[in-house]
Amino acid sequence: MDATRQQADFDALIASDGRVEPRDWMPEGYRKTLIRQIAQHAHSEIIGMQPEGNWITRAPSLRRKAILLAKVQDEAGHGLYLYSAAETLGMSREEMLDLLHAGRQRYSSIFNYPTPTWADVAAIGWLVDGAAITNQVPLTRCSYGPYARAMIRICKEESFHQRQGFESLLQLSNGTPEQHEMAQDAVNRWWWPSLMMFGPPDDDSPNSAQSTAWGIKRFSNDELRQRFVDICVPQAETLGLTLPDPDLVWNAERGHYDYGVIDWTEFQQVLKGNGPCNRQRIAVRRQAHSDGAWVREAAAAYAAKKQAAAVTEAA
């Protein structure tokens, strides 16, 4: 089949809201866009274990420790699902990790902020996981089948994480004055970075339009950000906490909340590696990868031995 016919069949599949599968022909730009997005998503899940994981030994109760352990374990699983989805596009997990460690593939900028108090763990659950859900639920209808299917389970687990974060933040907000202040401080620090998670404004997002045309994305960055703001405002009222934006007000004409100007200079600086924890996060990731080398080698040797035994038995 010639390239023109292959492109036409691909375009027809996308137009009919169909699913592209690994053995289907796809444009090289589509494949590269998916690798970039899925790899970044997978890296974010793995790096994202660090900000909360450092609180496992300091959780305020056994119940909170068990919840946090389960959550961090879930995030590791999400990363594995996503690396597997990316591998169906022809890039190995080892190559993706090498690119991450070399600074040639990114992870979400949100994970380059510190977690100085227990309230940060709760705020991450409510805001960061809440933003992730808003962004990721539409990906369950992504045009690439393996990615869409991986997102179904991921979104279910992220929803649970968000509810746990909300519940923990509610308990802190209704606790002592010091606990309420701690909860408010965490929300003040995480609100704006959470809004940045959706990416730059549509006019400044070079990949957004093409990803939407290919059915990888279903909504623009600004649409998703607005949806997130509209969800969070009434939830903040229930929590008894104030979102740190004096321009946040209901616009009856638009049917949405207006919100203030985001500091995209900060966003760009964090992306460039100048955030509060960029160097720390990637250093910990590289060290963990190095420390785990013997496990990977042992697993590979065991698999090779079993395969050799199976071949011998078959002969």
Salt bridges, closest charged atoms under 4 A:
ASP9 OD1 - ARG5 NE 3.28
ASP17 OD1 - ARG218 NH2 2.75
GLU21 OE1 - ARG149 NH2 2.84
GLU28 OE2 - ARG31 NH2 2.66
GLU45 OE2 - HIS41 NE2 3.42
GLU45 OE1 - HIS78 ND1 3.42
GLU52 OE2 - LYS71 NZ 2.57
ASP74 OD2 - HIS161 NE2 2.84
GLU75 OE1 - HIS78 ND1 3.39
GLU75 OE2 - HIS161 ND1 3.35
GLU87 OE1 - ARG93 NH2 3.28
ASP120 OD2 - ARG189 NH1 2.67
ASP129 OD2 - LYS71 NZ 2.56
GLU157 OE1 - HIS78 NE2 2.53
GLU157 OE2 - ARG153 NE 3.05
GLU158 OE2 - HIS78 ND1 3.42
GLU158 OE1 - HIS161 ND1 3.37
GLU167 OE2 - ARG63 NH1 3.91
GLU167 OE1 - ARG64 NH1 2.87
ASP185 OD2 - ARG189 NE 3.08
ASP222 OD1 - ARG225 NH2 2.84
ASP230 OD2 - HIS256 ND1 2.51
ASP258 OD1 - ARG254 NH2 2.76
